[in-house]
Amino acid sequence: MLTLTYISSQILALVYYILFSLTYYMKKRSSILFIGFIAILIHSISYLLLGGYTATMMGVVAVFRNVIFIYEDKVNKKSKFLLYVLYFITIIFGIVTYKDLFSILPIIATILYTYSVWQTDVKSYKLFGFISSFIYVIYNIYLKSIFGILLEFIKTLCALIGYIKDKSKK
């Protein structure tokens, strides 16, 4: 049944996927993190409207993560300790919001993606982004998010194309 809540979630999902797909064509890590910050904030609200509480909390972690990584870039210092803290928070939020086996998917995707943006290698970002996006395709099928399924699949393709394009330039 198409409710106002569901339609709103799908519109927010559309905005998220447009913004986030663009990051796979960006060269600068700072641009990827900033646009990702905005996109993830929007997507967290979309998942909240769908009842995907684990994905919502993973979005909260991701927003926090991007702020930390943007700051680290500005001061030119990366911390492995902060990476581990983010993993710990991700797992704790995952445990708190655990509903069923499908709840594990956003946790895995967030851990992979966090590692990908922690790296300074943009190729690594695109490869792990591909894997993370594929995991979210499955999660969106579980949530019955029509735009989520379709657009996450497109985002998966964008990540793959961006990765292949960068790899072929070397």
VOPAGU-2260 file (C-alpha; in pm, 1 decimal, decimal comma):
REM VOPAGU-2260
SITE   aa  ch    i         X         Y         Z
SITE  MET   A    0       0,0       0,0       0,0
SITE  LEU   A    1     134,4     339,0     -97,8
SITE  THR   A    2     126,3     560,5     206,7
SITE  LEU   A    3     257,2     912,8     237,9
SITE  THR   A    4     538,1     776,0     456,4
SITE  TYR   A    5     638,4     520,3     193,3
SITE  ILE   A    6     624,0     774,2     -91,1
SITE  SER   A    7     831,8    1019,8     114,8
SITE  SER   A    8    1090,0     749,0     181,6
SITE  GLN   A    9    1114,0     676,0    -188,9
SITE  ILE   A   10    1159,3    1043,0    -281,2
SITE  LEU   A   11    1437,1    1074,9     -21,3
SITE  ALA   A   12    1592,3     755,3    -155,7
SITE  LEU   A   13    1593,3     903,0    -505,3
SITE  VAL   A   14    1772,0    1218,6    -385,2
SITE  TYR   A   15    2023,2    1005,1    -193,4
SITE  TYR   A   16    2105,5     783,8    -489,8
SITE  ILE   A   17    2152,0    1075,1    -725,5
SITE  LEU   A   18    2395,0    1243,9    -486,7
SITE  PHE   A   19    2576,7     931,4    -379,1
SITE  SER   A   20    2620,0     788,2    -728,7
SITE  LEU   A   21    2802,9    1105,6    -822,6
SITE  THR   A   22    3071,7    1029,0    -562,2
SITE  TYR   A   23    3192,0     731,6    -766,4
SITE  TYR   A   24    3294,7     972,2   -1042,3
SITE  MET   A   25    3475,6    1214,4    -812,1
SITE  LYS   A   26    3852,2    1223,8    -780,4
SITE  LYS   A   27    3895,0    1414,4    -453,1
SITE  ARG   A   28    3838,9    1236,7    -123,2
SITE  SER   A   29    3715,4    1558,6      39,8
SITE  SER   A   30    3439,3    1594,0    -220,8
SITE  ILE   A   31    3343,8    1229,2    -177,9
SITE  LEU   A   32    3318,6    1271,2     199,7
SITE  PHE   A   33    3120,4    1595,9     184,3
SITE  ILE   A   34    2865,1    1484,2     -74,9
SITE  GLY   A   35    2849,6    1146,7     102,1
SITE  PHE   A   36    2772,1    1326,1     429,8
SITE  ILE   A   37    2470,4    1503,7     279,5
SITE  ALA   A   38    2351,7    1194,6      92,0
SITE  ILE   A   39    2380,0     961,9     391,8
SITE  LEU   A   40    2188,8    1202,3     614,9
SITE  ILE   A   41    1902,9    1202,5     363,1
SITE  HIS   A   42    1915,0     824,7     325,9
SITE  SER   A   43    1904,9     767,5     701,3
SITE  ILE   A   44    1573,2     949,5     713,2
SITE  SER   A   45    1449,1     737,3     423,3
SITE  TYR   A   46    1536,5     415,0     607,0
SITE  LEU   A   47    1376,0     546,2     924,4
SITE  LEU   A   48    1050,5     599,0     734,3
SITE  LEU   A   49    1071,1     239,4     604,7
SITE  GLY   A   50    1133,4      93,0     950,5
SITE  GLY   A   51    1490,8      -5,1     863,3
SITE  TYR   A   52    1627,6      89,9    1204,0
SITE  THR   A   53    1964,0     -82,2    1166,1
SITE  ALA   A   54    2025,5      98,3     837,4
SITE  THR   A   55    1914,4     423,7    1001,4
SITE  MET   A   56    2167,9     378,4    1279,6
SITE  MET   A   57    2437,3     281,6    1030,0
SITE  GLY   A   58    2358,2     612,3     858,7
SITE  VAL   A   59    2409,7     794,8    1188,8
SITE  VAL   A   60    2747,8     622,3    1223,8
SITE  ALA   A   61    2830,4     708,5     862,0
SITE  VAL   A   62    2747,5    1077,1     908,7
SITE  PHE   A   63    2965,1    1082,9    1221,6
SITE  ARG   A   64    3237,7     893,3    1030,5
SITE  ASN   A   65    3239,4    1139,7     742,7
SITE  VAL   A   66    3268,7    1436,0     979,7
SITE  ILE   A   67    3566,0    1268,2    1150,3
SITE  PHE   A   68    3733,9    1186,8     819,3
SITE  ILE   A   69    3677,4    1540,2     684,7
SITE  TYR   A   70    3838,8    1676,6    1001,9
SITE  GLU   A   71    4129,3    1430,9     975,0
SITE  ASP   A   72    4188,7    1544,0     617,8
SITE  LYS   A   73    4199,4    1908,9     725,8
SITE  VAL   A   74    4456,1    1844,0     999,5
SITE  ASN   A   75    4638,9    1594,4     776,7
SITE  LYS   A   76    4634,0    1315,8    1034,2
SITE  LYS   A   77    4470,5     972,9    1009,5
SITE  SER   A   78    4399,7     762,9    1313,4
SITE  LYS   A   79    4369,9     384,8    1309,1
SITE  PHE   A   80    4230,9     413,8    1660,3
SITE  LEU   A   81    3935,6     620,5    1533,1
SITE  LEU   A   82    3874,5     361,4    1262,6
SITE  TYR   A   83    3846,7      93,3    1531,7
SITE  VAL   A   84    3621,3     315,6    1741,0
SITE  LEU   A   85    3391,8     356,6    1440,9
SITE  TYR   A   86    3384,6     -21,9    1393,7
SITE  PHE   A   87    3299,7     -64,7    1761,5
SITE  ILE   A   88    3017,0     192,2    1743,9
SITE  THR   A   89    2887,1      28,2    1426,4
SITE  ILE   A   90    2872,7    -311,4    1596,2
SITE  ILE   A   91    2710,9    -171,7    1913,5
SITE  PHE   A   92    2442,1      13,3    1714,0
SITE  GLY   A   93    2392,1    -303,9    1509,7
SITE  ILE   A   94    2337,9    -510,2    1824,6
SITE  VAL   A   95    2097,4    -254,2    1970,8
SITE  THR   A   96    1884,7    -244,5    1653,3
SITE  TYR   A   97    1914,3    -612,7    1562,9
SITE  LYS   A   98    1583,4    -752,3    1437,2
SITE  ASP   A   99    1674,3   -1053,2    1223,2
SITE  LEU   A  100    1953,5   -1184,5     999,9
SITE  PHE   A  101    1885,8    -913,4     744,0
SITE  SER   A  102    1985,4    -657,1    1009,0
SITE  ILE   A  103    2342,4    -780,1     971,7
SITE  LEU   A  104    2362,0    -662,3     609,7
SITE  PRO   A  105    2379,7    -285,5     683,7
SITE  ILE   A  106    2638,7    -355,6     954,1
SITE  ILE   A  107    2865,7    -543,3     712,9
SITE  ALA   A  108    2815,2    -282,5     441,0
SITE  THR   A  109    2895,1       0,3     683,3
SITE  ILE   A  110    3213,1    -167,1     805,4
SITE  LEU   A  111    3331,0    -226,3     447,8
SITE  TYR   A  112    3241,0     122,9     337,2
SITE  THR   A  113    3401,8     281,0     645,2
SITE  TYR   A  114    3725,1     104,2     558,8
SITE  SER   A  115    3696,8     219,8     198,0
SITE  VAL   A  116    3667,2     588,7     286,1
SITE  TRP   A  117    3929,8     562,0     557,9
SITE  GLN   A  118    4176,0     463,5     286,4
SITE  THR   A  119    4317,4     744,5      78,2
SITE  ASP   A  120    4302,2     528,5    -234,2
SITE  VAL   A  121    3998,2     630,5    -439,9
SITE  LYS   A  122    4013,0     301,0    -634,7
SITE  SER   A  123    3972,7     109,8    -309,4
SITE  TYR   A  124    3676,0     333,9    -226,5
SITE  LYS   A  125    3506,8     240,9    -551,3
SITE  LEU   A  126    3576,6    -133,4    -515,6
SITE  PHE   A  127    3446,0    -152,0    -158,6
SITE  GLY   A  128    3159,7      77,6    -259,6
SITE  PHE   A  129    3060,1    -179,5    -520,6
SITE  ILE   A  130    3051,9    -458,2    -260,6
SITE  SER   A  131    2870,5    -242,0      -4,9
SITE  SER   A  132    2610,7    -134,8    -261,5
SITE  PHE   A  133    2544,4    -492,8    -363,6
SITE  ILE   A  134    2477,1    -578,4       1,4
SITE  TYR   A  135    2229,5    -290,1      18,6
SITE  VAL   A  136    2049,1    -418,7    -292,4
SITE  ILE   A  137    1967,9    -730,8     -91,2
SITE  TYR   A  138    1865,8    -524,1     212,7
SITE  ASN   A  139    1633,6    -307,1       2,1
SITE  ILE   A  140    1469,9    -619,4    -138,3
SITE  TYR   A  141    1406,4    -721,5     221,9
SITE  LEU   A  142    1252,4    -378,8     300,0
SITE  LYS   A  143    1050,0    -385,8     -23,1
SITE  SER   A  144    1185,2     -44,3    -119,8
SITE  ILE   A  145    1121,0     -24,2    -492,3
SITE  PHE   A  146    1341,1     281,9    -548,2
SITE  GLY   A  147    1596,0     139,7    -307,2
SITE  ILE   A  148    1628,5    -180,4    -509,6
SITE  LEU   A  149    1641,4      -9,4    -847,2
SITE  LEU   A  150    1861,4     280,9    -750,3
SITE  GLU   A  151    2097,7      79,8    -531,4
SITE  PHE   A  152    2149,3    -148,2    -829,9
SITE  ILE   A  153    2230,0     158,3   -1043,1
SITE  LYS   A  154    2465,8     283,5    -768,9
SITE  THR   A  155    2632,2     -58,3    -770,1
SITE  LEU   A  156    2687,5     -22,9   -1143,7
SITE  CYS   A  157    2822,1     332,8   -1098,6
SITE  ALA   A  158    3073,8     207,4    -843,7
SITE  LEU   A  159    3179,7     -74,9   -1075,2
SITE  ILE   A  160    3209,0     155,8   -1377,5
SITE  GLY   A  161    3405,2     412,1   -1172,7
SITE  TYR   A  162    3638,3     138,3   -1049,2
SITE  ILE   A  163    3693,9      -8,7   -1398,4
SITE  LYS   A  164    3744,5     338,6   -1544,4
SITE  ASP   A  165    4010,8     424,0   -1284,2
SITE  LYS   A  166    4178,2      84,0   -1314,4
SITE  SER   A  167    4201,5     109,4   -1694,5
SITE  LYS   A  168    4374,6     449,9   -1670,3
SITE  LYS   A  169    4674,4     297,6   -1488,5
